[in-house]
Amino acid sequence: MNLTRFQELLAYPSRNWDEPASTRWFSLCARMRDYEAPSKQLAISKKQKWELISAFQKSIRRGDKLMALRLISAMDKMPEEYGYFWKRLCVIACEDIGPADDLLATFVTACEAVYSARKAAGVYYDLICFLTEEMCDLSNRSRIYCSYSMIDMMLSTTSLPEYSVVDREIISAITRRKASLLEPSSPWEEWLRKNDWRAGQLLRFIGLALPMEMTRVQLAVPKHRMLFGLPSYCYDMHTRVGLEMLRRIVRGVRGAEEIAELLERNKVQNAHRVLGDALFFVEGGRIQGELIYGSVCCLEQRLSAHLYGLSLNDWLHLQVMVLMTLESGIVDRVREDVLHQFYSEAPTMEHSSLFPLGRP
């Protein structure tokens, strides 16, 4: 590992925040220096880049380290995308780890700043693997910062008829944090402002805690299948395959008629997109060991329902129906049909007993 870059990372807190590095910061640096990455086990066609990065992020959400490491080996074979993959890792750290471990989310962003794709020649694969293992090994993760961002975006286009006192406290906290970064009053706030772009405007929320209790979600994360070399949960609304799957269900699929009927009955605009968001909440956005603010989740759901022109009951019922359709195998059946239409054959894969293909 380049000694100059390593020393820069060690000194990063003092140079950028005018604060001494913590014991844990030094520990992360030391472990990263001594880390040995696993062998590369997977190759995926470049035309599946979006599906690959989708699978990578969701495998970290689920704490599936073996799957995540396999996917990194495929990402490593796309050097022209290193910059994009680095940025996505920063987004993942804020979006899916967040307040469960603010220091680790900050460390990932600092690593991207010190070891950019252009500067990480020869160590890129090792760095991404190390940071991924650190995130997967956490017992808890949280998408609270993602929820803050979603609430903020929805408030720019919709408004509920009535807000509770707690709702207003949440909205006020988000608004104050954004305003504080316009005129930063400390090196820390200045760093957040300057580097917010690295994590898709989620870095701004690091450290934003609310005066309420976090709780841990105990529900099991839905199982997946392997479809064309990737876990089925990767084929979501941000991929070509996922979009076509959603459109087919909206048009009507055997076993999922009630979903199409609910969307038709409510005259939902862009119904496949609404269905995609419902699928996100029950599958793609699920985090193993998730920490939440219950009130933030409730506000996010109510705003989503209002934005889509649905009652809260219909929006939540749609999610229940989507989960049932997912667990019965209908969603994956449609995904597989679309995959056979789009790709003539599954990608070539190399694997060993160290990297199993996944659950049946």
ABEGO torsion letter per residue (X at the ends): XBAAAAAAAAAAAAAAAGBBBBAAAAAAAAAAAABBBBBBABBBBAAAAAAAAAAAAAAAAAGBAAAAAAAAAAAAABAAAAAAAAAAAAAAAAAAAEAABAAAAAAAAAAAAABBAAAABGAAAAAAAAAAAAAAABABBBAAAAAAAAAAAAAAABBBABBBAAAAAAAAAAAAAAAAAABBABAAAAAAAAAAAAAGGAAAABGBBBBBBBBBBABBBBBBBBBGGBBAAABBAABAAAAAAAAAAAAEBBGAAAAAAAAAAAGBBGAAAAAAAAAAAAAAABBBGBBBBAAAAAAAAAAAAAAAGBBAAAAAAAAAAAAAAAAAGAAAAAAAAAAAAABABBBBBBBBAABBAEBX
